[in-house]
C-alpha cells in the first residue's frame, strides 16, 4: 500500500465544519447463501473476496483499489483505523480480509469484517445526505452484481441484530469544547441517548472521549426507513450545532478573558513543548481549534484539528517518522510534528 497520510475529510472543510468534523454513512451487507463471517469456512470467505474482486473489475465509476489486510504492516493496518477507514476488528490479519479504497479515501469497502461487506462513505463537515447518496449508488452497484441476503419481513440480514433492517448506520463526529466549558455537554448527551442515538468516543464503541470530540449515531435500523434514520440524526445535529454556537457566544460575552487565556496557553504549550502525550495534545488542540473558530487565532487553518487528530496517533506518527519509536520517542516526535504544523 502506498503510504498516504492526508485524505479528503482531513484536508477539507464542509458545511458547519466549526462544529461537525465529519459525516459518515455505513451499510452492512452479506452475500446470500453464505455463512456470516464468524461462522464461515475459509472457502466461503474466499468466495466473498472473489465476488468483490469481480465487482471491482467491472466498475468504471468508483475506481476502488482492493488491498489485502494481510499484505499490510501492523502500522499500516492501525493507520487505517486511525484515519477511520476500517474498524479495529478488521486489523486482525486474515488472508481473506480486505479493504477497497477510493483515491481520496472518502469511500471504503471492508471485506469479511463483521459482515461480508461494509460500505462506508466519510465526508468533511455536515454532509449526511451527500454521504448517503454516494453509499446508496455503490450499494446499488453491489446488488446489481452480487445476491445480497435479504428477507421481506426483516430487511437486510446482518451478523449483529442491531443492524438488521436497513443495515444503515449514520454518524457524525462533533467538536463541543464550549458546551464542555459551560458544563452542559453531559446533559445534552443524556438527552441524545434518550432519543435512541448512541454517543461514543473518537474511535467508536468502547473508546474514551478526548479533545471534546464525540461520535453520535443511530442505534437501531429495524423498523425505520433509511430516510427516517437520516432525518432523525440530521435534526438532532442541527440542535447540537445551535447549542454549541450559543455556548461559544456565551463564553465570549461572559468569560472572554478566561477563554482567550485558555486558547493562548494551549497554543503556547503546543508550539514550545519538547515532549507531549496524545491525551494532553488532543485537549490542547481542541482549545486551539476553538480559538480559530472564535476568531481569536487567525493565522492557522481550521482543518488543523482534523489533520492533527490523525497524524499524532501512534501508528500514523511512526509511519510518518519511518521507524518504530518507544513511548518516550513518540512523545518527543509528536511535539516536533505539532510545532511544525502550527508554525
N, C-alpha and C positions, 0 to 999 in steps of 0.2 A: 504493500500500500504506500502510495506517495504521501509523505507526511505533509499535511496541510492543517495549520492551526486555525486560521480565521475562516469563518463561513458567514452566510448572509445575516443570520439573526444576531451575530456578534458585531458585525461591521455597520449595519444599517439601522436607522430609526424607522419606526412605523407609527401609526396613529396612537396617540395617548402614551407614547413611549416614556414620558416622565413618570408614569405610574406602572404601566403594563410593560414588562420587559419582553415577554414573548407570548405567543398563542400557539397551541399545539392541538392537532386532531389526530386521533389514533383509531384504527379499525382492526378488530380481531377477526380473523377468518381461518377456517380449517378446510382441508381437502376432504370431500365426501368419500366415504368407504375406506378411510384410513384411520387408524387409532390416533388419539390425541398424543402429543409428543411424549408425555411422561409414561405412556404405556406402549408406544410404537416400537416396532422392531427396527433394527438398523436398515433393513431393506425398505421398510415403509418411509423412514426418514430420508433415505436416499431417493425414493420416488418423489417426495416433496421437492427436494433440491433439483431433480431433473426437470420437473414441471416448471419450476421458476426459471431455470436456465433457458428452456424453450420459450417461455413467456417473454423474457428479455431479448432473446434473439429476434423475435417477431415484433418488437416495439420500436417504432420510428419517432415517437414523440417524447417520452420521458427520459430516454437515454441514461438508464441506471447502470452503474458499474457494480458487478457482483464480486464480493470479497469473502473468501472463506475465513471464518473466525480462527481456525487453527493455523492459518497462514500468517497471522499477526503475532507480534511480540506481546508480552504481558503489558508493557507500557502503551502500546498502540491500542490494545483492547480497552484498557482503562481510560485512555484519552477519549475514545468514542463515547464512553459513559459520561465523562466529564463535560463533553460537548452536547449531552442529552440526545445522542443519536441512537444508542442502544441501551438496553436495561442492564443493570449489574448482573442479573441472572444469565444474560446472553454472553458474558465474557468467559464462561466456563467452556474450555476447548472441547470440541466435538467435530469430527470431520464432516458432519452433515449440517452444522450450523453455519449460517452466512448472513451477510447484510448487503443489500443493494442500495447504493447512494447516488443521488443526482450530483451534478458537477458543483452546484452551490450548496449542497447538503441540506436543502430545505426538505427534501424527500428522503426517507429511509424506509426500506422494506426488510424487516427482520424475518429470517427464515429458520424455522424449527426452534423458536423460543418457547414460551408457554403454550402458544398456539402455533399452528403450522406457518401462518403468515400474520405479520403485524405491520400494517401500513401506517406510516407516521408522516405528517407534514408539520414543520416547525417554521413559523414566521415571526419577524420582529414586531413588537407593539400589539395593539388590539386588532387582530385580523382573523377572528374566528371564522367568519363566513368565507373569506378568501382561502384559508387553510382547508376548510371543508370542501370547497369547490375543487381544489386540486386532488384531495384524497378521494373524493367521490368519482372523479374521472379515472383515476388509477384503479379504483375498486371495480369500476365497470369494465375496464380493460382486462383485469384479472378474471372476472366472472365470464367474460366472453371466451376465455381460453381454458379455464380450469373449473371443474364441477365443485362448487363450494357447499359445505354441509349446511343445510337449511331445513327447518320444519315449519309448516304452515302455522301450527299452533303457537310456536315459541319464537320463531325468527331464526337468526344465525346461531348455530350451536358452537359453544366455546368451552375451553378447558375449565375456566372459572365461572361459576354460576352468576356472578355479578356482571359478567359481560354478555350473557345470553340475551338475545333480542336483537337490538341493532348492532351490538358489538362495538358501539361507539363510545370513546372516552374523549371528552373535550376538556382542555385545561388551559389555564393562564398562569403565568408567573408574574407576581406583582411586587413592587418595592414600596414598603409602607413605613418609612422612617418617622414621619410626622405623627402618625397615629400611635406609634410606639412611644414617642416623646411625650404625648399628652395622655398616655395611659388609656387609650381607647381600643387598642388592637385586640385584646383578649375578648372584650365584649362583642366586637364585630365578628371575630372568628367563631364565637359561640353561636351567634345568630345565624351565620352562614351554615354551620353544621346542622342546625335545626331545619334548614331548608333542603336538606338531603344532599348537600355538597360535601366533599372531602377537602380538608385542609392539611397539607403536608409540607415537609421541608424542601430544601433545594433539589434533592435528588429522589423525591417521591416518598413512598411509604417506608416508615422506619427511620427516616433521616431527620436530623435536627434543623431548626430554623436558624440560619446565620445571615448576617448582613441585612436584616429586615426584609428578607425575601421569602415569599410564600407561594406554594402551588395550590391552586384551587381547581377542583374538577368535579364532574358528576360522579355519583357512586353507583347508580343502578341504570341499566339500559332497558331491561324488560318492562314492557307496558308503556314505554314512552317512544314517540317518534323521534327521528333524527332532528327534525325541526324544533320540537319541543325542548330537547336537550340543549341545543344551541341557544335558543331564545332565552331559556331559563338562566344559563350561565352568563349570557350577554347582559341581561337585565341586572343580575347581581353585580357584575363587573362595573357597570355604569354607576351603581350606587357606591361601590368601593372607591372608584376614581373620584367621585364627588366628595366623599368623606375625607379622603387623603388630601385633596386640594384645599378643602375647608380647614383642615388641621394645619396645613402649611401656612395659610393666611393668618390663622390664629397665632401661630408661633412668631411670625414676623411682627404682628401687632403687639403682642404681649411679652414676648421673650426674645426680642431681636438681638440684644447683646449676647445672651446665652447661646443662641443659635449660631451667630457669627463666630463666637469663641470656639464652639464645638467644631465647626466646619474648618476654621483656620488651623486649629490644633491638629485635627485629623490630617490635613494637608501637610502640615509641618512634620509630623511623625513619619508619614509615608515617604516624604521626599528626603528625609535625613536618617532614617533608621538603618542600622548596619545589618540587623537580623530581625525577622518578624515571623510569627506563626500565622497559619492560614486563618485561624479564628479571629485574631486581632486585626489582621489585614482586611478581612471581609467587613468587619464593623466600621473600620476607618474609611474604607472605600465607599461604604453606604453613606457616611456623613459627607464625604466629598461630593458624591453624586447629588445629594440633597442640596448642597451649596451651589452646584452647577445649575440645577433645576430652579432654584430660587433667585438666580442671577447674582449670587454673592461671589462666585468664582466664574470668570468669563472666558478664560483662555484655554480651557480644557474641553475637549469634545465629550458630549454626554454619553456616547457609546462606550466610554472608558469602563463603566461598570460591567457591561456585557462582556467586554474583552478580558478584563482582569479576573472576573469570577471564574473563568476557564483557565486562563494562562498561568495562574498561580497555584492551580491544583497540582498534587504530587506527580501524577503521570505526565501531564502536559508540560509541567515545569522541567522534568528530567529529559523529555524528548526535545524540548527547546534547547536545553543545555547540551544534549547529545551524549549524556553519560548518566550512570546511576549515581545518586547522591545520598549521603546519610541525612538524617533529620536536620542536624546542625547545618550541613552544607546547603540543604534545601532552603532553610530559613534565611541564610545569607544571600543565596542567589535570588530568592523571592524578593527580598528587599532591593537588590540591584535592579531587577526587572521592573519593579513598580516605579522606582526612581526614573528609569529610562523612559517609561511610558508617560509619566506625569510631567517630566521636564519639557 
